[in-house]
Amino acid sequence: MRIGEVAKQLGLAPETLRYYERVGLTPSPARNRGRYREYGDEDAQRLRLLVGLRQLDLPLPVAAKLATMCADGRCREVSDQLRAAIPAERSKVRRRIRDLRHVDERLALLERELQTGQRPRELIRLEPRKEDV
Protein backbone atom coordinates (compact mmCIF):
# COMPACT_ATOMS: atom_id res chain seq x y z
CA MET A 1 0.00 0.00 0.00
CA ARG A 2 1.17 3.51 -0.67
CA ILE A 3 1.45 6.11 2.05
CA GLY A 4 -1.81 7.87 1.16
CA GLU A 5 -3.79 4.66 1.44
CA VAL A 6 -2.29 3.72 4.82
CA ALA A 7 -2.70 7.26 6.12
CA LYS A 8 -6.35 7.30 5.07
CA GLN A 9 -7.03 3.97 6.81
CA LEU A 10 -5.47 5.35 10.00
CA GLY A 11 -7.12 8.76 9.79
CA LEU A 12 -3.78 10.53 9.56
CA ALA A 13 -2.12 12.84 7.09
CA PRO A 14 0.63 11.24 4.99
CA GLU A 15 3.02 13.84 6.42
CA THR A 16 2.45 12.34 9.87
CA LEU A 17 3.72 8.97 8.65
CA ARG A 18 6.69 10.64 6.99
CA TYR A 19 7.43 12.42 10.28
CA TYR A 20 7.30 9.16 12.25
CA GLU A 21 9.79 7.68 9.80
CA ARG A 22 12.01 10.78 9.69
CA VAL A 23 12.44 10.96 13.47
CA GLY A 24 13.00 7.21 13.78
CA LEU A 25 9.73 6.24 15.45
CA THR A 26 8.94 3.74 12.69
CA PRO A 27 11.23 1.93 10.29
CA SER A 28 11.38 3.05 6.70
CA PRO A 29 9.02 0.99 4.56
CA ALA A 30 10.21 -0.65 1.36
CA ARG A 31 10.33 1.48 -1.76
CA ASN A 32 9.06 0.51 -5.20
CA ARG A 33 10.84 1.24 -8.48
CA GLY A 34 9.43 4.75 -8.55
CA ARG A 35 10.87 5.29 -5.01
CA TYR A 36 7.37 5.48 -3.50
CA ARG A 37 6.93 4.04 -0.04
CA GLU A 38 5.22 0.64 -0.09
CA TYR A 39 3.72 -0.33 3.24
CA GLY A 40 3.21 -4.03 3.88
CA ASP A 41 0.72 -5.62 6.25
CA GLU A 42 3.26 -5.67 9.09
CA ASP A 43 3.98 -1.95 8.60
CA ALA A 44 0.25 -1.18 8.67
CA GLN A 45 -0.29 -3.30 11.80
CA ARG A 46 2.55 -1.55 13.61
CA LEU A 47 1.14 1.84 12.64
CA ARG A 48 -2.40 0.84 13.71
CA LEU A 49 -1.08 -0.13 17.13
CA LEU A 50 0.98 3.05 17.41
CA VAL A 51 -2.05 5.21 16.51
CA GLY A 52 -4.29 3.24 18.87
CA LEU A 53 -1.85 3.74 21.74
CA ARG A 54 -1.64 7.45 20.95
CA GLN A 55 -5.44 7.63 21.09
CA LEU A 56 -5.09 6.33 24.65
CA ASP A 57 -2.88 9.39 25.26
CA LEU A 58 0.38 7.52 25.62
CA PRO A 59 3.32 9.74 24.64
CA LEU A 60 4.38 9.27 21.03
CA PRO A 61 7.85 7.83 21.83
CA VAL A 62 6.30 5.32 24.26
CA ALA A 63 3.58 4.32 21.78
CA ALA A 64 6.17 3.86 19.02
CA LYS A 65 8.42 1.78 21.28
CA LEU A 66 5.55 -0.50 22.32
CA ALA A 67 4.33 -0.88 18.72
CA THR A 68 7.84 -1.82 17.63
CA MET A 69 8.19 -4.32 20.46
CA CYS A 70 4.93 -5.97 19.45
CA ALA A 71 5.98 -6.02 15.79
CA ASP A 72 9.18 -7.76 16.93
CA GLY A 73 7.12 -10.52 18.55
CA ARG A 74 7.23 -9.17 22.09
CA CYS A 75 3.49 -8.49 22.47
CA ARG A 76 3.33 -10.29 25.83
CA GLU A 77 5.97 -7.91 27.17
CA VAL A 78 3.96 -4.99 25.77
CA SER A 79 0.86 -6.29 27.54
CA ASP A 80 2.79 -6.50 30.82
CA GLN A 81 4.06 -2.94 30.43
CA LEU A 82 0.59 -1.65 29.60
CA ARG A 83 -0.93 -3.43 32.62
CA ALA A 84 1.67 -1.76 34.83
CA ALA A 85 1.19 1.70 33.25
CA ILE A 86 -2.61 1.84 33.09
CA PRO A 87 -3.30 2.81 36.74
CA ALA A 88 -1.01 5.86 36.53
CA GLU A 89 -2.42 6.87 33.14
CA ARG A 90 -5.99 6.59 34.42
CA SER A 91 -5.06 8.71 37.42
CA LYS A 92 -3.73 11.42 35.07
CA VAL A 93 -6.95 11.29 33.05
CA ARG A 94 -9.10 11.63 36.17
CA ARG A 95 -7.01 14.64 37.26
CA ARG A 96 -7.45 16.28 33.84
CA ILE A 97 -11.19 15.63 33.98
CA ARG A 98 -11.36 17.34 37.40
CA ASP A 99 -9.34 20.28 36.08
CA LEU A 100 -11.58 20.62 33.01
CA ARG A 101 -14.73 20.47 35.15
CA HIS A 102 -13.32 23.27 37.29
CA VAL A 103 -12.58 25.36 34.19
CA ASP A 104 -16.10 24.70 32.92
CA GLU A 105 -17.56 25.84 36.26
CA ARG A 106 -15.50 29.04 36.15
CA LEU A 107 -16.57 29.70 32.56
CA ALA A 108 -20.22 29.17 33.45
CA LEU A 109 -19.92 31.62 36.34
CA LEU A 110 -18.15 34.15 34.13
CA GLU A 111 -20.83 33.75 31.46
CA ARG A 112 -23.62 34.38 34.00
CA GLU A 113 -21.86 37.39 35.48
CA LEU A 114 -21.10 38.92 32.07
CA GLN A 115 -24.78 38.56 31.16
CA THR A 116 -25.64 40.74 34.18
CA GLY A 117 -23.47 43.50 32.74
CA GLN A 118 -20.38 43.12 34.92
CA ARG A 119 -17.00 43.95 33.43
CA PRO A 120 -14.46 41.16 32.80
CA ARG A 121 -11.65 42.89 34.67
CA GLU A 122 -13.45 42.43 37.98
CA LEU A 123 -14.58 38.90 37.20
CA ILE A 124 -11.45 37.15 35.98
CA ARG A 125 -9.25 36.33 38.93
CA LEU A 126 -6.12 34.27 39.10
CA GLU A 127 -6.76 31.19 41.20
CA PRO A 128 -3.92 29.26 42.77
CA ARG A 129 -3.50 25.83 41.28
CA LYS A 130 -4.60 23.06 43.63
CA GLU A 131 -1.14 21.46 43.64
CA ASP A 132 0.38 24.87 44.58
CA VAL A 133 -1.82 25.22 47.68
N, C-alpha and C positions, 0 to 999 in steps of 0.2 A: 504494500500500500504506500502511496505517496503521502507526504507530510500533510497536505490539505485534507486528505481523507481521514487520517488518524486524528488530526486536530478536530475535525468536525465531529467525529464519534465521541471525543472526549469533552467537547464543548469548550475548546481552547482555541486561541489564535495560533496559526503556524509559528509565529515569532516566539511564542512561549516555548514551544518544543525546541526551536533553534537555540533559545537562551539556555534551557536545561542542558543541552548538548555542549554549548560553548563554555559554560562554567563548570562542566565536568559532573553534573548531577546524573546524567544518563550517558551511556556509551553512544558513540556515533553509529548510526545504522549503516547498513551496506549502501553502496551507491550503484546505480545502474550505468549503462554506457553513456547516457547523457549527463552523468554526474548528479542526478536527482537522488535524494534520499529514498530508500526503499525499506519501509518498516515491515518486519516479519511479525508473525503471531506472538512470539516471545517479547519483542519490543513493545507491541501494543499492550500485552498483558502487564508488563512492568509499568508502563505509563498509566494504565488504568488503576493499578494499585497505588502508584504515587499520587495521582489526582484524588483518589478516594481517601487516602490518608490526609491529604491537604484539606479536603472538605471536612475532616474531623478536627481541623485546626492544628495539626501537628506542624511544626516548623518545616520549611521546605528541605533543608539539609537532612533532617531526621527522616522525613517521608521518603526522600530519595535513597537514603542508606537502607532503610527497611525494605523498600521495593527491590533494590539490588540484591539484598540478602535473600529474599524470597526467590528471585529469578535465578540465584545461584544454588537453589535447592535447600535453603536454610529456613523454610517457612515456619517450622516448629520453633526455632529460635526467635523468629519475628513474633510469633504468637506469644511466647513467654515474655518478651520485652513489652509488647502491647499490654498484656495482663498486668504487668508491674507498673506501667505508666498511666493506665486509665484512671485510677483514683485521683492522682494529682491533677490530671487534665480536667477531670470532672469538677474538681474543687475550683480550678481557675474559671471554668465556665460559670459555675454558680456565683462566684464573686463578680464576674462581669455582668451577669444578669441582675444582681443586687445593685451594682453601680448604675446600670442603665435604667432600672426602675426608679432610682433616686433622681436621676437626670430628668426622667419623664415627669415625676412629681413636681420638680422645680419648674419645668417648662409649663406645666398645667397651671401652677400658681401664678407664674409670670403672665401667662395668657389671660387669666381671670383679672389680674390686677391692671394690666394694660387696657382691658376692655372697660374698666371703670374710669379710665382717663389719667391714671398715674403715669409719671415719667419714668423711663427705664433706668435713669441714673440712680434713682432712689430704690429701685427694685432689685437690681442685679448686685448681689453681694458675693464676695469671695468667701467660700466655705472651706474650712480646713478639711483636708482629706482624712478619712477615718483612720488610715494607718499612721497619720501624722499626730493624731490626738493621743 
